[in-house]
C-alpha cells in the first residue's frame, strides 16, 4: 500500500513540476480511453474549465487533467496485486517530450486516479499539447500496452 501512495505522490508532483517548468497541458476535453490490453484500462482527459471551448485554454484559464489506470482482472487469481508500469508522455509545442514512468501495484478491480488542476500562465508556450498515458503489465511484457491520448491547445 505504501508503494501505491508513493507512486501517486510521485505522479502528482511530476505532473505539477512539468506544468511549472514549461508547459503542461495535455489532453482532449473529450476523454481518451485505451484498453488494448483487456486487463488494463487507461483514461486521460483535460479540459479548460468554464470556457466556451473546453479544448482551448488561454492565460488565466483553469485546466483540469485526470489520469486513470484500472486493473480489470478479477479476484479469481488470489489476493496478489499486479505490478503495472505507468508511463505519461507530455508533448509540448516548444520542447522535446517529457516522459515520466513508474511502477505501481494494483489489486484486481482497483483504479489509480490522479486529478490535477492548474492555471495557465504567460509562461506556457502557445500551441498544441498532447498527453499520452500508457499502462504496461510488468509480469508479461509481451502483452499489449493500453494507451490513450488527450489534447489541448493554448492560445
ZAMARGU-4260 file (C-alpha; in steps of 0.2 Angstrom, whole numbers, plus 5000, padded with zeros to 4 digits):
<rodrens>
0) 5000/5000/5000 | 5014/5012/5004 | 5021/5009/4986 | 5004/5014/4979 | 5004/5030/4989
5) 5022/5035/4985 | 5019/5032/4966 | 5003/5043/4967 | 5013/5057/4975 | 5027/5055/4963
10) 5015/5056/4948 | 5006/5072/4956 | 5022/5080/4959 | 5030/5076/4942 | 5014/5082/4933
15) 5015/5098/4943 | 5033/5101/4940 | 5031/5099/4921 | 5017/5112/4922 | 5028/5124/4931
20) 5044/5121/4921 | 5037/5123/4904 | 5021/5119/4899 | 5009/5106/4903 | 4993/5104/4896
25) 4988/5089/4889 | 4973/5081/4885 | 4957/5081/4875 | 4942/5089/4883 | 4934/5073/4877
30) 4941/5059/4887 | 4953/5047/4878 | 4952/5029/4884 | 4963/5014/4879 | 4960/4996/4883
35) 4971/4987/4871 | 4976/4976/4885 | 4960/4969/4892 | 4967/4968/4909 | 4971/4987/4910
40) 4961/5002/4905 | 4969/5019/4904 | 4959/5035/4904 | 4966/5053/4901 | 4956/5069/4900
45) 4959/5088/4900 | 4948/5102/4899 | 4948/5121/4900 | 4936/5124/4915 | 4921/5136/4912
50) 4926/5141/4894 | 4916/5140/4878 | 4928/5128/4871 | 4935/5116/4883 | 4948/5110/4870
55) 4956/5128/4871 | 4964/5137/4885 | 4970/5155/4887 | 4981/5164/4900 | 4971/5164/4917
60) 4960/5149/4912 | 4960/5134/4924 | 4964/5117/4916 | 4958/5101/4924 | 4968/5085/4920
65) 4963/5067/4926 | 4974/5052/4923 | 4967/5035/4927 | 4973/5017/4927 | 4961/5002/4931
70) 4966/4984/4934 | 4952/4974/4926 | 4957/4957/4932 | 4945/4948/4943 | 4949/4942/4961
75) 4950/4923/4955 | 4969/4924/4954 | 4970/4927/4973 | 4975/4942/4983 | 4991/4947/4975
80) 4992/4964/4967 | 4998/4966/4949 | 5013/4977/4945 | 5009/4989/4932 | 5021/5001/4924
85) 5013/5018/4921 | 5021/5030/4908 | 5015/5048/4905 | 5022/5057/4890 | 5019/5076/4888
90) 5022/5083/4871 | 5023/5102/4871 | 5024/5115/4856 | 5042/5120/4861 | 5052/5106/4868
95) 5056/5088/4867 | 5043/5077/4876 | 5043/5075/4895 | 5042/5057/4900 | 5038/5050/4917
100) 5037/5032/4921 | 5035/5022/4937 | 5028/5006/4943 | 5013/5004/4955 | 5004/4989/4962
105) 4986/4987/4958 | 4974/4974/4965 | 4960/4967/4954 | 4946/4980/4951 | 4957/4994/4959
110) 4959/5011/4950 | 4973/5023/4952 | 4966/5041/4948 | 4977/5056/4948 | 4967/5073/4946
115) 4976/5089/4944 | 4971/5107/4941 | 4982/5122/4936 | 4980/5140/4930 | 4988/5144/4913
120) 5001/5157/4915 | 5011/5168/4902 | 5025/5156/4904 | 5016/5142/4894 | 5021/5141/4876
125) 5006/5144/4864 | 5001/5129/4853 | 4995/5111/4854 | 4999/5099/4869 | 4996/5081/4870
130) 4997/5069/4885 | 4998/5051/4882 | 4995/5038/4896 | 5001/5020/4895 | 4999/5005/4906
135) 5011/4990/4904 | 5010/4973/4913 | 5026/4971/4922 | 5024/4952/4923 | 5020/4950/4904
140) 5030/4962/4894 | 5023/4954/4878 | 5005/4959/4882 | 4998/4974/4873 | 5001/4991/4880
145) 4985/5001/4885 | 4987/5018/4879 | 4976/5034/4877 | 4980/5052/4872 | 4971/5068/4876
150) 4975/5085/4868 | 4973/5104/4872 | 4978/5120/4864 | 4984/5135/4872 | 4981/5151/4863
</rodrens>
